[in-house]
Structures are given as C-alpha cells and as structure tokens.
Amino acid sequence: MSKKLRNLLYLGLILNTVLTVLKIVFGYLGNSVSLVSDGYNSLTDILISLVLLITIRISYKKADHDHPYGHEKYEGIASLLLGIILILTAIFIFYTGVQNIIELVNVNTVLKPDQITIYIAVISIIIKVTLFYINGFAYKKYKQPSLKAEKYNHLIDVLATTTSLLGIILTQYGFIYFDAIASLIIGLFIVRTAYGIIKEAISYLVDQAPDDEVNTAIKKVISEVIGVLNIDDYKSRMHVNKLYVDVEVAVDATLSLQEAHLIAEKVHKTVESTFPDVIHCMVHVNPSKANK
C-alpha cells in the first residue's frame, strides 16, 4: 500500500473521529436528536475507516501458498461487514427516532436545539464534501472498490447531515417534530447506502460475471487472433476489481501441437495486454469441427 493511500485512510479516520465527538457531544448538549443520530452514523464511519485500513493493507499482499489467487477478496468481506454494521446502525437510529417522537407527543414543553448545533452541522458538511472529492480522486487512481464505497458513504453523510441541519433550523421556527423526523430520514439514507455496499460485496464474493460490454469486447479481440476459427466456450468472473477469463478456442485440426500451442499463447498474451484488468486468461485449444 502506497504512503499516499495510507495517509488518505488515516486522514479519513481522524476526521471521522473528530466529527463523531462533535456531533454526539454537541447534539446532546444542544438538544438536537437528528445531530445525535448523525453522530452515531459518523461512529460507524470510524469503524469503516479502521476496516479500510486493515483490509486494503491485506489486499495489497502478494499471492502466497495459501492464497494463490491473491488477497483481493478480503475487500469483499470487509464491504459485507460494513454493510451489516450500517444496517444495525440504521435500526438503532430508527428506534431512538421513534422513541423521541413518542416523547414529543407526551410532553408539553420542548427544548429547541441550540444555535451551536447549526454550526457543527455546517462544519460537518464542509468536511464530508471534501472527503467525498478526495476519495473520488483516490478511487480513480488506485481502483480500490472500498474507496468507491467510502466515496458514496461520504456523499450519503453529506445528505444526512444536511437533513439534520434542516431539522434543526425548522425546529427553531416551531416545527418541533421535524428534528426527530430528520433522524428517521437519516436512517433511510444509511439503509440505502448499506444496500448498495452489501449488493456490491456479494458480487465480489460469488464470482459474478462482468458487464456484457466487457465480455463482448474480450471475445472480439480473441476472435481476431490469427488461427482462431471459433470460440467454443467462454467464461469470465470478477475478482473484486479485476477479471479472470477462461476460453476454449477452435483451431485447424491438422496443426501440430506446437502450432496450436502458439495460437493459444497468442490469445493469452493479446487478452492480457489489451485488457489490463484481466489478471489471467486461461486458453484451451480444441480441434475445429470443420476439419472432421
């Protein structure tokens, strides 16, 4: 793992820790239910940052005897765990949000959120927007799927904190229920984020095929290799952000073993050089049925 990437992950961890403390402390002191809920959302961001630090470090390890295909799928496991953590957080926020609405119905006097909670929410939005763009640039450079997930997690955080800010402001003008309702909306944002993360994580772990456009492009390159008469069978699978390709090609049945091998080698090298995301292309040669 490069020093720049490691520093980025540490920056995210530090800022998420600061935001969590600010939101929860000032949310309680400033009587803002939605800011406290957003603070617990930021608490999960600390866990996410820690998991990212650990799993990206592991995923960068080279293949070894026990892991001949490398360690990249640890990112898939991490993403799945992160999605589950977010779901549990959303359940907690929903529960506390409903409780607060019930309490509001049963009390005569409601404490409005203090003005300091507005400042904390604005600061949080600025920091999260910055992290969103930083992770976006990092994903383009390092192609780590977990950075992509973290990028969208920051975007959801911006939406969640904006909702919290709106709830705080409206409560100042007498809309006493909206602060509690805002916490429920934050819970929905978290569920939406968790669904996307879990869905993508499962695709990493079950060897899902890439998009049809990718497969079509690879097949076209294979069919254009001199000596390939037909593609008898073709399979591909995602390996987190990379690909494995298995293909059976038909060649002239009258060719020698050496000649057939050279065609297979040409297919292998052409696919891997044309598509950098292909980790390995396994080629099997069949005698063409046209020669029978």
Stockholm file with secondary structure:
# STOCKHOLM 1.0

chainA/1-292         MSKKLRNLLYLGLILNTVLTVLKIVFGYLGNSVSLVSDGYNSLTDILISLVLLITIRISYKKADHDHPYGHEKYEGIASLLLGIILILTAIFIFYTGVQNIIELVNVNTVLKPDQITIYIAVISIIIKVTLFYINGFAYKKYKQPSLKAEKYNHLIDVLATTTSLLGIILTQYGFIYFDAIASLIIGLFIVRTAYGIIKEAISYLVDQAPDDEVNTAIKKVISEVIGVLNIDDYKSRMHVNKLYVDVEVAVDATLSLQEAHLIAEKVHKTVESTFPDVIHCMVHVNPSKANK
#=GR chainA/1-292 SS CCHHHHHHHHHHHHHHHHHHHHHHHHHHHTTCHHHHHHHHHHHHHHHHHHHHHHHHHHHTSCCCSSCTTCSTTHHHHHHHHHHHHHHHHHHHHHHHHHHHHHHHHHCSCCCCCCTHHHHHHHHHHHHHHHHHHHHHHHHHHHCCHHHHHHHHHHHHHHHHHHHHHHHHHHHHTTCTTHHHHHHHHHHHHHHHHHHHHHHHHHHHHTTCCCCHHHHHHHHHHHHTSTTCCEEEEEEEEEETTEEEEEEEEEECTTSCHHHHHHHHHHHHHHHHHHCTTEEEEEEEEEECGGGC
#=GC SS_cons         CCHHHHHHHHHHHHHHHHHHHHHHHHHHHTTCHHHHHHHHHHHHHHHHHHHHHHHHHHHTSCCCSSCTTCSTTHHHHHHHHHHHHHHHHHHHHHHHHHHHHHHHHHCSCCCCCCTHHHHHHHHHHHHHHHHHHHHHHHHHHHCCHHHHHHHHHHHHHHHHHHHHHHHHHHHHTTCTTHHHHHHHHHHHHHHHHHHHHHHHHHHHHTTCCCCHHHHHHHHHHHHTSTTCCEEEEEEEEEETTEEEEEEEEEECTTSCHHHHHHHHHHHHHHHHHHCTTEEEEEEEEEECGGGC
//
